[in-house]
Amino acid sequence: MLLFRTTITILILTLIFPLQAFGEGQDHITLNSEAAVLIDANSGEVIYDKYGDQTMYPASITKIITAIVAIEEGNLDDTVTVSEEARSVSGTRVYLEPGEKVSMETLVKGLLINSGNDAGVAIAEHIDGSVEAFSERMNRFVKEKVGVEDTHFENPHGLYDAEHVTTAQDMAKITQYAMQNESFREIAATKQMKWEGESWDTTIYNHHKLVRQREDVTGVKNGFVSQSGFTLVTSATQDNIDLIAVTLKANTADAAYKDTEALLDYGFDNFQTYTVEADYDTYEFGDSKFVLEDDYVFTAEKNLNWHHNVNERGQLVITDDEGETIDTHELTEIVQASATDKSQTNKEKPQTKTNQISLWGTIIGIAVLVVVLFVIKTIRKRRKRRFFY
């Protein structure tokens, strides 16, 4: 009964306090932003979550997706001819002119560094012929390649549209994916760049001020429209961990930056990324053997003494010095054939668990049928006796 009550209590607390993600320190973080997420960029583990699944307007952090799509599905060496539509888009621009020819790489830099809406439209039109078609590509990309479901784009720049939405969790995953691309990482970390256009000859500076102010910050994008408030996506790295912070709908730009730095400080001060290397040593449990095929990374408190072993379910179990489970991961079982099986490899397929289950199912079915026939026969005999008497 005590165990039952404890379980019910835990379930109720989980429903009441869904924002608890990792550790007690996050209780003391007060954020202005309506939604926020902090993840380990390597493991993907959520370290902090405040309404991370709430639908929000992204504004110019949309350009993270536009940029990675252009890099992976376009060609950075292409020469793009700027259209009148690209020239006339509202908002922040790099002042492209109709008919101006610009390399795709330069446009992606103008998009990420200076938040050029005109660069976003020029990229979209070059790759797919229209903003609408490119937006469909963006939606396919984030669903099929990144694996997010709560994001939908209507344009490549992030200007307000009621259907142009995302979540903090989705943006963290999208950024995690994008930062694995070397070209994207290099552009996102650029502090300043000489811009030489037909109508604009200047030096552009990264609009994400922490990229220019903190050495540990490696990108990526800020945004604002009145409906979205101030949005900010930030990647940062120190010796112990790589982090991605997303803050959505802060009241001011300063509030978004303060929220972000509070999240980064919390992550760097309290957590670390650990790696279990795939050294191909086998893990044994009873007669079963398992192997870790690829390196496995996990997130835990800083300076943790940890150990790993295998459990009866074939999982890698990571524990601390007190034996408390930190993380689990599925291992690959090594199937060992017997001498008899090996000699019959070319004659018949080895019996699998599924085959064994099917065999037992057949046996049970036959047994049930026999019992039913026996009962029917007995009933008929009884009826026959009653008739003769």
Secondary structure, 3 states (H helix, E strand, C coil): CHHHHHHHHHHHHHHHCCCCCCCCHHHHCCCCCCEEEEEECCCCCEEEEECCCCCECCHHHHHHHHHHHHHHHCCCCCEEECCHHHHHCCCCCCCCCCCCEEEHHHHHHHHHHCCCHHHHHHHHHHHHCCHHHHHHHHHHHHHHHHCCCCCECCCCCCCCCCCCEECHHHHHHHHHHHCCCHHHHHHHCCCEEEEECCCCEEEEECCCHHHHHCCCEEEEEEEEECCCEEEEEEEEEECCEEEEEEEEEECCHHHHHHHHHHHHHHHHHHEEEEEECCCCCEEEECCEEEECCCCEEEEEECCCCEEEEECCCCEEEEEECCCCEEEEEECEEECCCCHHHHHCCCCCCCCCHHHHHHHHHHHHHHHHHHHHHHHHHHHHHHHHHHHHC
